[in-house]
Amino acid sequence: MYKSYDTAGENLHCSGRPLCLPWHHYNPTEDKFKEECGVFGIISNGNHDVSSIAYYGLYALQHRGQESAGIVVSDGEELTGHKDMGLVSDVFSREILQNLKGISAIGHVRYSTTGESNVNNAQPILSKFKLGSIAIAHNGNLVNTDVIRELLEDGGVLFQTTIDTEVILNLIARGAKKGMERAVVDAMQAIKGSYAIVLLTNDKLIGVRDPNGLRPLCIGKLDEGYILCSESCALDSVGADFVRDVEPGEIVILDKSGIKSINFAEKTKCETCSFEYIYFARPDSVIDGINVYSSRVAAGEILYKESPVEADVVIGVPDSGISAAVGFAKASGIPYGIGLIKNKYVGRTFIAPSQEMREKAVKVKLNVLKVNIEGKRVVLIDDSIVRGTTSRRLVEMLREAGAREVHLRIASPMVTDPCYFGIDTPHRKDLLGSLVQTEKVREQIGSDSLGYISIEGLLKALGEGHGFCLGCFNGIYPISAPREKEKNSLEAII
């Protein structure tokens, strides 16, 4: 485990070494961590419309990224694809899907954590090499991208994008003459960070999960075909059956002969990102055997036990605060009610055009149901506090609606540190929890009281026998920054 020492906010340090990661993508008008990306893959027995299945799978994963979407299909001999900026429903028309015919496909929805937000950086990336075509879609973030990119460029590789996914693709392509399986194993030995990857060749669908299991990836079965995807909710959406999660440090190769598994890393402890359960994943997903909805309800119950309060109604901030609110109400005996109405037609990419409108943006997305709030002592449940701007505005809105008291309860511990594993986070100096203690946070937000679940309480809600990355709560990370001697070993591999 590695401890972050930086307090200035510009660079994150692990073991005292700066990582210099791209915080500039964070949108200051938003007061939540941004999702990473979503990946989906299918290999069929020839009886499925794989592009349409990929479309619906990506639709189910839309919450993981709304900047761009793409699908690549293989007909057994050639790979073709389509990608563009926007939501899945905007990028793909019926005509486009009809032109993407094949026996297998991979797809991607993106929120950029490395590389600019443009169509050139949209995924999947499709490249034709001497020994064939390869397409790749990746969820996560590498911490040694710059080192590998420099070594590849020194070897004559020209990059077409600014994202770390292309680094992985070129590593695999360089070793393809050894065979695809060996090439993927060698590439995984070189990269370091968080990743859930789906790869497509003419006749194979390949999935890879990082040795710490930071990013989720699971396997499903659809008739005689197989599916790989970020969350099990995508399996449900296309009528597939859940088979199992891809293990940390595992490569799965799916083709017409079935599933082949390769373990490319030493056995490590699974340390899934805790924010998958707190916020990112859909509540109807199951990740590493943990039901997301149940874990959020349990967190709400524990939150009440750790931070009880007398009140008249419990409400949740849509959408990810609702499950915890149900649990808080259940444990406390305080009635649960709907207090905030979400405008479902305002996407998460909504950007207000002026400072004045930014201040009012919360009202565009959320309105108070006054009949359930007026004259009452309200417990407001949210999943996290990042900058505190949204929390402060929500408390103001509830008071304007006539709430007598507003007690804010947070179903995650205080966020004190940035993430560098594929979640877009602000500078440390902009994380409210890294600057002041709970009482100061409460004063800034304006609530009558404020309580967070403890790290121990969160772990209890998630269940025994699992490991989780808690870096954004305690500054301790499962992966260190690359060192000079690692660069030397990379030179030997590349």
Secondary structure, 3 states (H helix, E strand, C coil): CEECCCCCCCCCEECCEECCCCHHHCCCCCCCCECCEEEEEEECCCCCCHHHHHHHHHHHCHHHCCCEEEEEEECCCCEEEEEEECCHHHHCCHHHHHCCCCCEEEEEEECCCCCCCCHHHCCCEEEEECCEEEEEEEEEEECCHHHHHHHHHHCCCCCCCCCHHHHHHHHHHHCHHHCHHHHHHHHHHHCCEEEEEEEECCCCEEEEECCCCCCCCEEEEECCEEEEECCHHHHHHCCCEEEEECCCCEEEEEECCEEEEEECCCCCCCEEEHHHHHHHCCCCCEECCEEHHHHHHHHHHHHHHHCCCCCCEEEECCCCCHHHHHHHHHHHCCCECCCEEECCCCCCCCCCCCHHHHHHHHHHHEEECHHHCCCCEEEEEECCCCCCHHHHHHHHHHHHCCCCEEEEEECCCCCCCCCCCCCECCCHHHCHHHHCCHHHHHHHHCCCEEEECCHHHHHHHHCCCCEEECHHHHCEECCCCCCHHHHHHHHHHC
